[in-house]
Amino acid sequence: GKKKYSVTGIKTVEGSFVFFLITVLILSGILYESDMSLNLNESLFVLGGSLLLTIVEAVFGRGWDNIFVPIIAGLIIYFAL
């Protein structure tokens, strides 16, 4: 990525965007496999959860994102199901 930013560590805008897209796909797949229909409420939950995880990943650098992203993702999936 060429467009860099730093909150607590150097990240790229392109990397954060790809992280967001992959997170949307993963959360959608999890909801799909759990036999939940992706109506408007679940779609907003997937987008909001993905945005939250992207923000957490962007804010926590220096390895801390490796701790907080799975914890937050687990909470999102727990409350979604």
C-alpha positions as CSV (number, residue, x, y, z in Angstrom):
1,G,0.0,0.0,0.0
2,K,1.1,3.5,-0.8
3,K,-1.2,5.5,1.4
4,K,0.1,5.1,5.0
5,Y,-1.4,6.3,8.3
6,S,-0.4,5.8,11.9
7,V,-2.3,5.7,15.1
8,T,-0.2,3.4,17.2
9,G,1.6,1.7,14.3
10,I,2.1,2.2,10.6
11,K,-0.9,0.9,8.6
12,T,-2.0,1.3,5.0
13,V,-5.4,2.5,3.7
14,E,-5.4,-0.3,1.1
15,G,-4.7,-2.9,3.8
16,S,-7.4,-1.6,6.0
17,F,-9.9,-1.6,3.1
18,V,-9.0,-5.2,2.2
19,F,-9.3,-6.2,5.9
20,F,-12.8,-4.6,5.9
21,L,-13.9,-6.5,2.7
22,I,-12.6,-9.9,3.9
23,T,-14.3,-9.3,7.3
24,V,-17.6,-8.7,5.6
25,L,-17.2,-11.9,3.6
26,I,-16.3,-13.9,6.7
27,L,-19.1,-12.6,8.8
28,S,-21.6,-13.1,6.0
29,G,-20.4,-16.7,5.5
30,I,-20.7,-17.4,9.2
31,L,-24.3,-16.1,9.3
32,Y,-25.1,-18.0,6.1
33,E,-23.8,-21.2,7.4
34,S,-25.8,-20.8,10.7
35,D,-29.0,-20.7,8.6
36,M,-29.7,-17.1,9.2
37,S,-31.1,-15.2,6.3
38,L,-29.2,-12.0,5.4
39,N,-32.0,-9.5,5.8
40,L,-31.5,-5.8,6.4
41,N,-30.9,-6.2,10.1
42,E,-28.2,-8.9,9.7
43,S,-26.6,-7.0,6.8
44,L,-26.3,-3.9,8.9
45,F,-24.9,-6.1,11.7
46,V,-22.3,-7.5,9.3
47,L,-21.3,-4.1,8.0
48,G,-21.2,-2.5,11.5
49,G,-19.2,-5.4,12.9
50,S,-16.8,-5.3,10.0
51,L,-16.3,-1.6,10.5
52,L,-15.8,-2.0,14.2
53,L,-13.1,-4.7,13.6
54,T,-11.4,-2.5,11.0
55,I,-11.3,0.4,13.5
56,V,-9.9,-1.9,16.2
57,E,-7.3,-3.3,13.8
58,A,-6.3,0.3,12.8
59,V,-6.1,1.7,16.3
60,F,-4.2,-1.1,17.9
61,G,-0.7,-1.5,16.4
62,R,2.5,-3.2,17.5
63,G,0.9,-6.6,17.8
64,W,-1.9,-5.5,20.1
65,D,-4.4,-6.0,17.2
66,N,-3.6,-9.7,17.3
67,I,-5.1,-9.8,20.7
68,F,-8.1,-7.5,20.4
69,V,-9.4,-8.4,16.9
70,P,-10.1,-12.0,17.7
71,I,-11.7,-11.1,21.0
72,I,-14.0,-8.5,19.4
73,A,-14.7,-10.8,16.5
74,G,-15.8,-13.5,18.9
75,L,-18.1,-11.1,20.7
76,I,-19.6,-10.0,17.4
77,I,-20.3,-13.6,16.3
78,Y,-21.6,-14.5,19.8
79,F,-24.2,-11.7,19.7
80,A,-25.0,-12.3,16.0
81,L,-26.0,-15.9,16.6
